[in-house]
Amino acid sequence: MKFLFDHDVPDDMAFALTALGHDVLRLREVLSTTTSDEEIFQFAVKQELILISCNRDDFLNAAQKMVHAGLIILIRRRSRSIRTCGSGASSRSSG
């Protein structure tokens, strides 16, 4: 499979997919980082690339309007350790 990684997708994912034998292009390698979302999506469509992004709102509308190879939206979550430390401090009783 061939993927296009939006600028907000962690490079770790590219390394993993490449190790599995997939082709990965990073947006910054093929288009300017100032390229509009519409142009990015059109590039992916023309090149038959599956677009991977963390920006759901940027591409969902475009994906509904044209035939494409695929769109994967990644949901970023804060790490469990950060949440645990943050919630633990606020839930302690003072006594």
N, C-alpha and C positions, 0 to 999 in steps of 0.2 A: 504494500500500500504506500501511497505517497501523501505526505502531510505538509501543511504550511502552518508554522507556529507563529501566532501573533506575538508582538513584542512583550506581552505580559505573562507569557507561559514560561515556567522555570526550565532552564537548560537541562536539568536532570531528566526530564521526560524525554527530551530529544535523544539523550545518550541511551536511555533505555530502549526506545523504539528502534534506534539505529542498531543496537546490539541484537535486536530480534529480527533484523534483516529488512526493516522498512526504510524508505527514503524520507528524509526530513529536511525541509527548507525552513530557514528562519526568516521572518519578515525583513529584519535588518540586513539580510544578505542579498535580498532580491528587489526590495522596494525601499523608498525613503521612509523614515519613521513618521514623516508628516503626511504620508499618503492617506487619503480619506478612507473611511471604513467601506464605503461603496466600491471604491477602486480596488481595495484589498480583496473584497469578496468576488468581484468580477475577475481579478487575476486568478484566484483559486479556482473559479468555475472554468475559465479558459484553459488552465493547466491541468484540470481534473485532479485537483488536490483536495484533501480533506482538511478543512480549516479547524484549528484548535485555538481557542481563545478563552480568557477569563471574563470577557466583557459580553455578557448575555445580551444586554440591550443594544449593543452595537450591530449585531449580526442576525438576530432572530427575525426581524422584519424582512431583511433582504433574502433570507433563506426561504421565506414563505412565498416569495415572488418569482423565484427562478429555480430551474433544475440545477442541482449541484451534486458533487461527489460525496459530500457529507459535512456536517458541522458538529464539533464536539465542544461543549461549554464546560469548562472546569470551574468548580466551586471551591474557592479557597477558604479554609477555616483556620482560625488561630490554633496554635499548638495546644495540646492537652495540658502541658506543663504551665503554660502561661495562664490558661483558664483556671487551673487548680490553684496556682499562687494568688491570682487575683481574687478568686472567690473565697479562698481560705482566710485571707486577711480581713475581709469584710464580714465574715460569719463568726469570728471569734467573739466570745463574751469577755467583758472586762471585769473579771472578778476573781 
